[in-house]
Amino acid sequence: MRTGTSVPLPAQGRIGHPWGVLTGVIIHLANDLPIMVDLEELPAGGDRSIRCTNVRTLDGKRPPFVHDRHSTFILPLGVLRLIEVPSQAGAVGHTGDQDPVMESPAPAQPEFDPADDEAEEDLLARIRQI
């Protein structure tokens, strides 16, 4: 399955199979600060909501709208701006001999264009003049 990302996403479990959980996924809420969650699966094309657990702020604290940290949260996709799956987000869960869920892809090195470095230096020089 082609995901259009530069780094392969962690593998997911199958329904009826011991599934994995994507940990450390960052959800950017519309008109609010981002939160970090654990997702059971990424949303598919026809989904209208996502189900997540272990909701916390990026610094690990409990958000004000969370009353019980052990609850399962269903967030409608309409209140989300984007779902960010960092390269260090891991899938934990089933690690048997068949179809393991835990993957740790090699970090991809971004390609830098020398023209970008020159543009950054020009911008920094203009900022210093102010």
N, C-alpha and C positions, 0 to 999 in steps of 0.2 A: 504494500500500500504506500503510495507516494504522499508525503505529508507537506511538502513544500518548505521544510525547515532545513537549516544548514547542519544541524546535529540530529541524529536519529533519536526519536522519542523512546523512553523506556517501554519495554514490552508490557502488555496488559494481560490479565487473566481472561478466561472465557466463562460465560454463564454456565452454572452447574459444575464448575471446576474450581478448586481452591484458587481464588483470585488474589491478585496483588493490589496494593494501594500505592498510588503515586504520592510521595511525601514531599512537602516543601513547595507546592504549587502556589504561585502568587496570582491572586484574583484582583483585578483592578475594577473596583466598583464605580459606577457612574456617580459623579458628584460626591465622592467620599474617598478616604484614604485606602490604599490597597491592603488586603488581608492575605495571610498565608493559611493554606488549608491542606488537608489530605484528601485526594480524590480517589474514588473507587474505579472510575473510568473517565476518559475524556468524552465530551459530548459528541454525539453523532450529528449528521446533517439535519435530521428531523426532530431533534430534541428541543424542548422548550425550557428545560431546567437542568441543573446539575445537583448531584447529591454529594455532600462533603462532610467531613468530620474534622475534629481538632482545629477549630477556627481560632486564629490568633492574629495579633498585629505583627508587623515585620520585626518588631523587637521582642516578640514572644509573650506579650501581655494579652489579657483577655479584653476583647473589644467591648464597648459599653452595651451593645445590643445582645450580647451573649449572656444568658443567665445560668446555664449549666454547660460546662465545658465538655461534658461527655455526650451531649446531644448530637443528633444527626441533623444537618441543615440542608434544606432544599432551596436553592437560589434560582429564581427565574432568570433566564438569559437576558431578558430585557433590562435588568439592572446592572449588567456587566459591560464594561468597555472592552476588556480583553482578558484572556487566560494566558498567563506566562508560565511555561514549564522550563525552569532553569536547567542547564546541562547537568548540574549536580543534584537535581531532584531524582531520587531513587525510587524504584518500585520494590516494595517489600511484600513478602507473603509466601507464596508457594515457591519452594526451591528444590523440588524433587528432581528425579532423573529425567522425566519427560517434560518437555516444554518449560524450562526454568523462566521465572519472571524477572529475577535480578539481572540487570544489565548495567554495565558502567562503560559508556562509550568513551573513546579517547577524545579529549578535548580538542576541538577544531581550532586551529590557529587562524585568526582573521587575516585576510590579505589587505595590506595597506598600500595605498597609492602614494608615491612621493609627492604628487601634486597636492594631496590632502595635507601632508605635513607642511608644505609651503603656505597653504591657505591658513592653517592654524597659526603659523608663525606670524603671518601678516595680521591676523586678527588680534593676537596677543600684543603685537607692537602697537596697534591702534588703541587697544584698551589701556596700555601703559601710558600713552600720551594724554589720556583724559585726566 
